[in-house]
Amino acid sequence: MTDTPNTTLEWIGFIAEKYSDLFIRGTWLTLLISVSGTLIGFVLGYIIGIIEDTKINKEDNIIKKAILGLLKVISKIYVEVFRDTPMIVQAMVIYFGIKLAGFAIEPIPAAILVTLLNTGAYMSETVRAGIKSIDIGQREGALALGMSPISTMFNIILPQAFKNIVPEMANTFLTNLKMTSVLNVIGVQELFLMAKTAGGTYYKYFESYLVIAIIYFVLCFVFNRIFLFAEKKMSQQKNYGLAVEYMENTQ
């Protein structure tokens, strides 16, 4: 390649080679934020989904009703706020809000926090829908066999609901992988900010953004194929007999 590239293709190769360290660092940080934030967010989403699915019965004691009722209100507000506001706004509010409150926080932990809170809000609705997709007879059968509601949820309902939730979990992760690009507003040096930095040196923003477009495409393509393979493997497993097997193993 000549010292001064002439064509767009040459500029793309030149920028990709010259700033490879920046793009690698940005890719690593993008993966770190999206993977860690999504995994923790899945756990949070499951917790919120279970809370929203749990019913308050008349025979429950007053303390249980009060605690569960409060948790339901908090989870409902949390889900509505994060589902009805853009992630870029959430990043600004959380990052600068924490700083205004007098607490020190770096951009990367703030980015992971934003990602996991956003993921938890969306996954809670997915988990709740996944739980409701399981035949009510599964729950009634487990309870009839003497299992507690908690054991029924974790040993019978959730394992089956998980298979129905996997596609949406994959979509959420891929969305987070791409949405990390908005986190540059709080100073996170992810792929988009790295591309902006590289492009600004030679005023070749188009070529620089094409480089990260290719990187994003490769990442999403690879992860999507991995998820499709995992989903196909899980679809081959059978769900029937879970309650009976559980009872047999615990006896």
C-alpha positions, 0 to 999 in steps of 0.5 A, a space after each residue: 500500500 502507498 503512503 497516501 491511499 487514493 481509493 476508498 478501499 485503500 483508505 479502509 485497509 490503511 485505517 484498519 491496519 494503522 489503528 488496529 490496536 484501537 479497534 482491538 481494544 474497542 472490540 474487547 471493551 464492547 464485548 466486556 460490557 455487552 457480555 457482563 451486562 447482559 449476563 447479570 441483566 438476565 439474572 435480574 430479569 429472572 428475579 423481576 419476572 418471578 416476582 411479577 408472576 408470584 401471586 398474593 393469596 388471601 391466606 398469606 400473612 400480612 407481612 408477606 403481602 406487604 413485602 411482595 406488594 412492595 416488590 411488585 410496585 418497585 419492579 413495575 416502576 423499574 420496568 416501565 422506566 427502563 422500557 420507556 426511555 432510550 438507553 443513551 438517556 439512561 446512560 447520561 442520567 445514571 452516570 452523571 446522577 451518581 456523580 452528582 450524588 457524590 459517588 465516584 464511578 468510572 465510565 466502564 462500571 457505569 456502562 455495565 450498570 446501564 446495560 444490566 438494568 436495561 437488560 433486566 427490564 426487558 428480560 423480566 417481561 420475557 421471563 414472565 411470558 415464558 412462565 405463562 407459556 407453560 401449561 398450568 397443569 405442570 404447576 398443578 401436577 407438581 403441587 399435587 405431588 407435594 412440591 412447594 411453590 418455590 420448588 415447583 418454580 425452580 425445578 419444573 417451570 423455569 427449566 421448561 420456560 428457559 427453552 422458550 426464552 432462549 431466542 429472546 435472550 439471544 436477541 437481547 444480547 445481540 441488541 446490547 452488543 450493538 447498543 454499546 455504541 451509544 455509551 460513548 456519550 459517557 466516555 466509554 472507549 468502545 468501538 464507535 468512539 475508537 472509530 471516531 478517533 481514528 477517522 478524525 486523524 485523516 478526516 476519513 470518518 466514512 472509511 473508519 465507520 465502515 471498519 467497525 461496521 464490518 467488526 460489528 457484523 462479524 461479531 453478531 454473525 458469529 454469536 447469532 450462529 452460536 445461539 442458533 446451534 444452542 437453540 437447536 440442541 435444546 429443542 431436541 430435549 424433552 420436557 415431559 416427566 420433570 415432576 416425576 423425575 424430580 420426586 424420584 430423585 428426592 426420595 
